[in-house]
Amino acid sequence: MKLRAATLVVLSTLLTGCGYHTAGSATHIPANVRTLSVPIFATRVQAYRTEMAFTQAVVRELNTRTSYRVLNSDSADADATLRGTILTQTITPLTYDATTSQTSSYLVAVTARVVLIAHDGTVLYRNDAITFREQYQSTQDLSLFIQEGSPAISRMSRDFAQTIVSDMLESF
């Protein structure tokens, strides 16, 4: 009886597997893709340079983590093209300073769409609504207010790029 139970446990473990896979085995990108085009992301918001920060972060991440040749423009020579669109960007007050009755921190949220399309038109990867949030502190000096959102966007763009590249390469 014990031998049967042990055999059953071993067989069920072997048949179900653990779900892990080796790096690169679950990639969305076919082996024949060697060149990726990453044109500047489109934007539907009136925020300053968010699309540039997100595009540059993705290009940097692809150059750092992959062996693909990455083109910074829309090129017919590319094997695949990664297109992104900044769909929304909101800034929401989080905390208030009771002594000045002014907002002391904000939450920036950006939602984007990303699609990787092969040269033949096949969609290799798609994420229609990926959202990232980042908090930043405000200042009493109104002339510096616009500049303080930029570090939050920079941090957010790095996180965005890491997530998108990981998802494209490893399906996580």
Backbone as CSV, one residue per row, in Angstrom:
resi,resn,N_x,N_y,N_z,CA_x,CA_y,CA_z,C_x,C_y,C_z
1,MET,0.821,-1.198,0.000,0.000,0.000,0.000,0.871,1.270,0.000
2,LYS,1.928,1.248,0.844,2.824,2.410,0.916,3.575,2.599,-0.399
3,LEU,3.947,1.484,-1.018,4.658,1.552,-2.296,3.766,2.155,-3.374
4,ARG,2.497,1.772,-3.371,1.540,2.325,-4.332,1.343,3.826,-4.129
5,ALA,1.228,4.248,-2.881,1.052,5.665,-2.566,2.289,6.466,-2.975
6,ALA,3.454,5.933,-2.697,4.687,6.620,-3.073,4.813,6.728,-4.585
7,THR,4.475,5.653,-5.284,4.512,5.668,-6.748,3.537,6.683,-7.306
8,LEU,2.348,6.742,-6.726,1.339,7.706,-7.165,1.817,9.145,-6.961
9,VAL,2.442,9.420,-5.835,2.963,10.765,-5.549,4.060,11.128,-6.546
10,VAL,4.974,10.209,-6.804,6.065,10.474,-7.744,5.530,10.711,-9.150
11,LEU,4.601,9.881,-9.595,4.023,10.051,-10.933,3.255,11.358,-11.066
12,SER,2.477,11.697,-10.055,1.714,12.949,-10.147,2.638,14.156,-10.137
13,THR,3.728,14.081,-9.401,4.709,15.172,-9.395,5.378,15.302,-10.759
14,LEU,5.752,14.210,-11.350,6.386,14.249,-12.660,5.440,14.744,-13.743
15,LEU,4.179,14.376,-13.658,3.216,14.757,-14.684,2.784,16.215,-14.588
16,THR,2.690,16.734,-13.370,2.213,18.107,-13.221,3.318,19.120,-13.427
17,GLY,4.557,18.799,-13.078,5.661,19.740,-13.261,5.547,20.904,-12.293
18,CYS,6.532,21.737,-12.297,6.556,22.835,-11.347,6.135,24.162,-11.967
19,GLY,6.081,24.278,-13.268,5.672,25.520,-13.898,6.829,26.447,-14.236
20,TYR,8.010,26.153,-13.745,9.168,26.982,-14.053,9.713,26.631,-15.431
21,HIS,10.421,27.581,-16.018,11.061,27.330,-17.299,12.384,28.069,-17.345
22,THR,13.238,27.671,-18.254,14.539,28.322,-18.367,14.399,29.668,-19.057
23,ALA,15.336,30.545,-18.802,15.304,31.876,-19.397,15.298,31.780,-20.915
24,GLY,14.401,32.532,-21.533,14.323,32.588,-22.980,13.434,31.535,-23.605
25,SER,12.959,30.568,-22.822,12.169,29.489,-23.412,10.724,29.889,-23.682
26,ALA,10.250,30.947,-23.068,8.861,31.352,-23.256,8.755,32.671,-23.996
27,THR,9.749,32.998,-24.747,9.781,34.288,-25.423,8.670,34.439,-26.457
28,HIS,8.173,35.658,-26.597,7.187,35.985,-27.615,7.863,36.303,-28.947
29,ILE,9.164,36.454,-28.922,9.896,36.911,-30.096,10.522,35.698,-30.800
30,PRO,10.188,35.486,-32.064,10.759,34.348,-32.803,12.277,34.463,-32.950
31,ALA,12.912,33.335,-33.173,14.373,33.294,-33.275,14.902,34.061,-34.480
32,ASN,14.084,34.219,-35.526,14.568,34.916,-36.725,14.565,36.441,-36.576
33,VAL,14.053,36.967,-35.479,14.054,38.415,-35.239,15.404,38.809,-34.647
34,ARG,16.098,39.679,-35.361,17.405,40.145,-34.894,17.452,41.656,-34.729
35,THR,16.536,42.352,-35.406,16.512,43.813,-35.371,15.137,44.279,-34.915
36,LEU,15.118,45.142,-33.910,13.870,45.718,-33.407,13.871,47.218,-33.656
37,SER,12.771,47.705,-34.166,12.571,49.137,-34.339,11.695,49.631,-33.186
38,VAL,12.123,50.713,-32.547,11.346,51.297,-31.450,11.182,52.788,-31.732
39,PRO,10.159,53.144,-32.527,9.926,54.575,-32.776,9.414,55.257,-31.503
40,ILE,9.526,56.563,-31.462,9.053,57.327,-30.305,7.585,57.003,-30.073
41,PHE,7.254,56.705,-28.816,5.881,56.360,-28.474,4.944,57.512,-28.822
42,ALA,3.748,57.164,-29.232,2.703,58.165,-29.459,2.149,58.575,-28.096
43,THR,1.436,59.662,-28.074,0.846,60.098,-26.814,-0.534,60.678,-27.049
44,ARG,-1.404,60.447,-26.109,-2.754,61.018,-26.126,-2.941,62.000,-24.974
45,VAL,-1.844,62.374,-24.332,-1.901,63.276,-23.187,-1.123,64.543,-23.490
46,GLN,-1.350,65.551,-22.696,-0.655,66.814,-22.898,0.446,67.015,-21.859
47,ALA,1.061,65.931,-21.454,2.157,66.000,-20.495,3.464,66.200,-21.256
48,TYR,4.410,66.791,-20.585,5.679,67.147,-21.209,6.652,65.977,-21.190
49,ARG,7.024,65.442,-22.347,8.092,64.476,-22.570,7.900,63.091,-21.952
50,THR,6.724,62.731,-21.533,6.514,61.394,-20.976,6.794,60.328,-22.024
51,GLU,6.330,60.537,-23.244,6.542,59.544,-24.306,8.024,59.371,-24.618
52,MET,8.795,60.448,-24.517,10.247,60.371,-24.756,10.928,59.556,-23.656
53,ALA,10.566,59.817,-22.416,11.171,59.097,-21.290,10.869,57.604,-21.375
54,PHE,9.638,57.259,-21.703,9.254,55.848,-21.800,9.960,55.171,-22.981
55,THR,10.030,55.842,-24.123,10.701,55.275,-25.294,12.186,55.059,-25.005
56,GLN,12.859,56.058,-24.467,14.291,55.954,-24.170,14.575,54.845,-23.161
57,ALA,13.704,54.698,-22.175,13.901,53.650,-21.167,13.765,52.259,-21.787
58,VAL,12.804,52.084,-22.691,12.624,50.788,-23.351,13.823,50.480,-24.242
59,VAL,14.294,51.453,-24.993,15.469,51.250,-25.858,16.683,50.882,-25.007
60,ARG,16.887,51.595,-23.923,18.018,51.320,-23.032,17.915,49.899,-22.445
61,GLU,16.716,49.513,-22.037,16.512,48.178,-21.461,16.747,47.083,-22.498
62,LEU,16.267,47.282,-23.711,16.501,46.309,-24.782,17.993,46.201,-25.105
63,ASN,18.682,47.323,-25.148,20.122,47.312,-25.417,20.898,46.637,-24.294
64,THR,20.454,46.804,-23.071,21.142,46.248,-21.911,20.905,44.749,-21.766
65,ARG,19.671,44.314,-21.984,19.310,42.931,-21.664,19.247,41.977,-22.845
66,THR,19.320,42.483,-24.052,19.180,41.598,-25.208,20.330,41.810,-26.188
67,SER,20.407,40.920,-27.158,21.420,41.065,-28.202,20.807,41.591,-29.504
68,TYR,19.542,42.036,-29.441,18.895,42.588,-30.639,19.570,43.893,-31.034
69,ARG,19.586,44.146,-32.334,19.993,45.461,-32.818,18.748,46.332,-32.715
70,VAL,18.827,47.412,-31.965,17.670,48.267,-31.701,17.811,49.557,-32.480
71,LEU,16.799,49.845,-33.287,16.763,51.076,-34.074,15.812,52.056,-33.396
72,ASN,16.231,53.303,-33.285,15.434,54.314,-32.591,14.398,54.984,-33.477
73,SER,14.118,54.400,-34.619,13.151,55.014,-35.529,12.304,53.923,-36.161
74,ASP,11.290,54.339,-36.883,10.439,53.404,-37.613,11.183,53.023,-38.881
75,SER,11.630,51.779,-38.973,12.467,51.366,-40.087,11.893,50.140,-40.780
76,ALA,11.891,50.169,-42.094,11.433,49.016,-42.875,12.441,47.880,-42.811
77,ASP,13.661,48.162,-42.395,14.706,47.137,-42.288,14.564,46.275,-41.033
78,ALA,13.733,46.698,-40.088,13.605,45.972,-38.825,12.792,44.695,-39.013
79,ASP,13.166,43.672,-38.257,12.430,42.409,-38.273,11.116,42.526,-37.502
80,ALA,11.080,43.437,-36.522,9.870,43.674,-35.732,9.896,45.112,-35.235
81,THR,8.702,45.648,-34.963,8.575,47.025,-34.484,7.772,47.043,-33.195
82,LEU,8.324,47.714,-32.192,7.646,47.880,-30.911,7.045,49.276,-30.886
83,ARG,5.718,49.340,-30.874,5.017,50.627,-30.835,4.347,50.790,-29.477
84,GLY,4.446,51.993,-28.959,3.809,52.294,-27.683,2.984,53.552,-27.792
85,THR,1.974,53.635,-26.959,1.126,54.827,-26.880,0.868,55.135,-25.415
86,ILE,1.143,56.370,-25.017,0.787,56.816,-23.676,-0.696,57.175,-23.742
87,LEU,-1.528,56.408,-23.038,-2.979,56.595,-23.110,-3.484,57.641,-22.124
88,THR,-3.009,57.566,-20.878,-3.442,58.530,-19.856,-2.267,58.868,-18.952
89,GLN,-2.327,60.055,-18.405,-1.387,60.464,-17.363,-2.150,61.358,-16.410
90,THR,-2.212,60.957,-15.151,-2.932,61.740,-14.153,-2.010,62.078,-12.996
91,ILE,-2.276,63.213,-12.394,-1.568,63.634,-11.189,-2.637,63.887,-10.140
92,THR,-2.531,63.138,-9.030,-3.541,63.205,-7.978,-2.886,63.611,-6.664
93,PRO,-3.454,64.590,-5.966,-2.903,64.951,-4.651,-3.065,63.790,-3.671
94,LEU,-2.013,63.541,-2.882,-2.067,62.469,-1.888,-2.143,62.979,-0.473
95,THR,-1.234,63.891,-0.114,-1.198,64.397,1.255,-1.198,65.929,1.237
96,TYR,-1.671,66.476,2.339,-1.748,67.924,2.479,-0.979,68.361,3.710
97,ASP,-0.376,69.537,3.613,0.315,70.144,4.743,-0.708,70.980,5.493
98,ALA,-0.993,70.616,6.721,-2.037,71.286,7.493,-1.671,72.730,7.817
99,THR,-0.378,73.039,7.934,0.020,74.404,8.293,-0.130,75.366,7.119
100,THR,0.120,74.894,5.907,0.024,75.774,4.738,-1.241,75.541,3.917
101,SER,-1.957,74.467,4.217,-3.160,74.070,3.472,-2.862,73.816,2.000
102,GLN,-1.655,73.349,1.735,-1.270,73.022,0.367,-0.929,71.535,0.267
103,THR,-0.992,71.031,-0.942,-0.653,69.630,-1.186,0.846,69.430,-0.985
104,SER,1.220,68.350,-0.272,2.644,68.102,-0.035,3.174,66.906,-0.833
105,SER,2.296,66.044,-1.336,2.764,64.977,-2.224,1.673,64.609,-3.221
106,TYR,2.119,64.080,-4.343,1.225,63.732,-5.448,1.494,62.306,-5.903
107,LEU,0.516,61.733,-6.570,0.665,60.440,-7.211,0.518,60.642,-8.712
108,VAL,1.539,60.223,-9.460,1.495,60.281,-10.919,1.170,58.873,-11.405
109,ALA,0.172,58.753,-12.272,-0.198,57.456,-12.853,-0.179,57.582,-14.374
110,VAL,0.481,56.630,-15.018,0.568,56.608,-16.478,0.085,55.246,-16.965
111,THR,-0.814,55.262,-17.938,-1.279,54.035,-18.580,-0.823,54.065,-20.029
112,ALA,-0.276,52.940,-20.480,0.259,52.863,-21.841,-0.199,51.580,-22.521
113,ARG,-0.127,51.600,-23.834,-0.380,50.424,-24.670,0.911,50.130,-25.422
114,VAL,1.272,48.849,-25.505,2.479,48.443,-26.215,2.135,47.252,-27.093
115,VAL,2.634,47.284,-28.333,2.428,46.164,-29.251,3.711,45.946,-30.059
116,LEU,4.125,44.677,-30.140,5.288,44.288,-30.932,4.769,43.560,-32.159
117,ILE,5.082,44.109,-33.329,4.567,43.573,-34.595,5.740,43.132,-35.464
118,ALA,5.660,41.891,-35.950,6.686,41.362,-36.852,6.594,42.078,-38.195
119,HIS,7.649,41.957,-38.986,7.718,42.593,-40.301,6.562,42.156,-41.206
120,ASP,6.079,40.927,-41.017,4.969,40.415,-41.836,3.592,40.799,-41.287
121,GLY,3.533,41.563,-40.199,2.261,42.025,-39.637,1.730,41.188,-38.487
122,THR,2.401,40.119,-38.157,1.983,39.260,-37.051,2.227,39.965,-35.719
123,VAL,1.230,39.948,-34.845,1.384,40.531,-33.513,2.114,39.519,-32.640
124,LEU,3.296,39.897,-32.181,4.122,39.019,-31.360,3.872,39.219,-29.875
125,TYR,3.534,40.430,-29.505,3.287,40.756,-28.101,2.353,41.957,-28.052
126,ARG,1.455,41.942,-27.070,0.521,43.064,-26.928,0.137,43.207,-25.458
127,ASN,0.132,44.443,-24.984,-0.403,44.787,-23.670,-1.160,46.092,-23.870
128,ASP,-2.474,46.022,-23.798,-3.312,47.174,-24.131,-3.467,48.206,-23.020
129,ALA,-3.147,47.855,-21.805,-3.326,48.831,-20.721,-2.442,48.454,-19.538
130,ILE,-1.217,48.921,-19.570,-0.306,48.688,-18.456,-0.152,50.009,-17.713
131,THR,-0.376,49.978,-16.401,-0.390,51.205,-15.605,0.734,51.186,-14.578
132,PHE,1.411,52.312,-14.454,2.449,52.493,-13.449,2.143,53.752,-12.656
133,ARG,2.488,53.702,-11.362,2.249,54.832,-10.463,3.533,55.167,-9.723
134,GLU,3.713,56.460,-9.437,4.893,56.908,-8.697,4.514,58.141,-7.885
135,GLN,4.979,58.189,-6.663,4.704,59.320,-5.786,5.879,60.295,-5.825
136,TYR,5.567,61.587,-5.708,6.625,62.584,-5.570,6.162,63.708,-4.659
137,GLN,7.145,64.376,-4.067,6.882,65.464,-3.130,6.734,66.768,-3.886
138,SER,5.858,67.610,-3.400,5.689,68.918,-4.039,6.561,69.943,-3.328
139,THR,6.569,71.126,-3.875,7.368,72.210,-3.328,6.482,73.436,-3.142
140,GLN,6.922,74.326,-2.315,6.188,75.580,-2.120,6.477,76.560,-3.248
141,ASP,7.584,76.340,-3.951,7.992,77.215,-5.048,7.294,76.771,-6.338
142,LEU,6.333,77.531,-6.798,5.541,77.137,-7.955,6.362,77.038,-9.239
143,SER,7.474,77.779,-9.332,8.298,77.697,-10.539,8.995,76.334,-10.650
144,LEU,9.201,75.635,-9.535,9.836,74.327,-9.546,8.824,73.182,-9.631
145,PHE,7.535,73.480,-9.559,6.499,72.441,-9.514,6.570,71.507,-10.713
146,ILE,6.703,72.041,-11.912,6.729,71.224,-13.129,7.958,70.315,-13.123
147,GLN,9.107,70.794,-12.642,10.338,70.025,-12.667,10.300,68.825,-11.729
148,GLU,9.500,68.860,-10.679,9.499,67.778,-9.713,8.785,66.536,-10.216
149,GLY,7.916,66.652,-11.195,7.264,65.488,-11.759,8.209,64.666,-12.609
150,SER,9.252,65.274,-13.137,10.187,64.598,-14.021,10.919,63.423,-13.373
151,PRO,11.438,63.543,-12.140,12.062,62.371,-11.513,11.073,61.219,-11.313
152,ALA,9.832,61.533,-11.019,8.824,60.480,-10.867,8.609,59.771,-12.198
153,ILE,8.546,60.521,-13.283,8.375,59.927,-14.616,9.606,59.098,-14.988
154,SER,10.794,59.568,-14.645,12.018,58.816,-14.933,12.033,57.475,-14.210
155,ARG,11.695,57.486,-12.915,11.652,56.230,-12.161,10.583,55.298,-12.731
156,MET,9.443,55.872,-13.056,8.347,55.088,-13.606,8.722,54.500,-14.969
157,SER,9.408,55.266,-15.795,9.779,54.779,-17.132,10.758,53.610,-17.039
158,ARG,11.674,53.636,-16.061,12.593,52.503,-15.872,11.824,51.247,-15.466
159,ASP,10.885,51.391,-14.536,10.069,50.246,-14.109,9.235,49.714,-15.271
160,PHE,8.671,50.629,-16.038,7.866,50.267,-17.210,8.714,49.461,-18.194
161,ALA,9.898,49.963,-18.514,10.771,49.300,-19.487,11.178,47.910,-19.005
162,GLN,11.538,47.788,-17.741,11.912,46.480,-17.200,10.752,45.498,-17.298
163,THR,9.564,45.953,-16.988,8.389,45.093,-17.026,8.053,44.664,-18.449
164,ILE,8.049,45.605,-19.369,7.701,45.292,-20.767,8.718,44.339,-21.380
165,VAL,9.999,44.612,-21.208,11.036,43.760,-21.792,10.983,42.365,-21.163
166,SER,10.813,42.290,-19.848,10.693,40.986,-19.199,9.491,40.216,-19.729
167,ASP,8.374,40.891,-19.869,7.165,40.233,-20.358,7.347,39.744,-21.797
168,MET,7.970,40.555,-22.639,8.210,40.139,-24.025,9.161,38.945,-24.102
169,LEU,10.184,38.954,-23.248,11.202,37.921,-23.323,10.848,36.646,-22.554
170,GLU,10.173,36.793,-21.428,9.983,35.651,-20.548,8.532,35.334,-20.208
171,SER,7.581,36.094,-20.712,6.157,35.864,-20.442,5.807,35.952,-18.967
172,PHE,6.491,36.819,-18.220,6.156,37.008,-16.806,5.207,38.156,-16.656
